Amino acid sequence: MRITDPKLVAALRELDAQHLAGASLAERTSLAIGGTTDVLLVRRHASLPDLVALLDAAGIPHRFLGGGSNVLIDDGELPWVILQLAHQDPEMRFEGTSVWVDAAADLGRTVTTCAKRDLGGMEGLIGVPGSIGGALRMNAGAYGTQIGSFVREVEVFEAAQRRIRTQRGSEISFEYRHTSFAPDDIMLSVKLELPAKPYSEIVEGIRICNQKRRASQPLNQRSAGCIFKNPPGFSAGRMIDELGLKGFAVGGARVSDRHANFFVNAGGASAADMLNLISEVRERVRRSSGVSLEEEVIVWKA
């Protein structure tokens, strides 16, 4: 989708939205897969209601992209433009054990910056890729830690009402890889309440988590993290591994040799390659165990 009307381009500029024409989404996703479209970089949160109203009035479909770490996007020319938050300055503000974080901030950098203030609890999230907003959307978790445990309030653009509203943590349902945010809500910032811990203790926790990740995950390859959610009482990765599917490939998409629930772009993978690999692995698991695996990765089909 391309925005070519000069008047519309000028109106976007007035709303402080940077227009990037014909951007490759493969360059904005951790899988390095995705077609091309126009990207609107939102530099001022308060402009979002007017920006969305402008696009709707012009009949331009749009989707919101966070850090691009947990999404599989179709190839080719895409039928919608992309909204993406620009990083705010400053990204974090501290007050005692509370920290306000911009949704575009990097999750790992947030963990380490808080550690320097002797604020811990999120050590298990250190290697989870992506932005704070994406972590909130999926209730990111690892090694017994989930970000939802620390959320006290979230500033959200509620697209259905075209308004920006602060939702209290008690209003939000945080479950395993799922939250109660509406599909078209855009997280703008979050207030976290973190436990005070000695810096040395936090760093040791980070070291242990990093060591576990390096030993079990393909950190030097293009992936979207875990492809499937763990079914109740089961490990999706173990189920795939037990079928001997590590290394199984469709085109340029391959099941990781290190972690069977990580599917990697081994070189030149298309969205179709990855979707076919997901479908084939799911079907083999279903035939073997009767369990139908649910995707954790978000799939955008054109």
Secondary structure by P-SEA (a helix, b strand, c coil): cccccaaaaaaaaaacccccccccccccccccbbbbbbbbbbccccaaaaaaaaaaaacbbbbbbccccccccccccccbbbbbbccccccccccccbbbbbccccaaaaaaaaaaaccccccccccccccaaaaaaaccccccccccccccccccccccccbbbbbcccccccccccccccccccccbbbbbbbbbbaaaaaaaaaaaaaaaaaccccccccccccccccccccaaaaaaaacccccccccccccccccccccccccccaaaaaaaaaaaaaaaaaaccbbbbbcbbbbcc
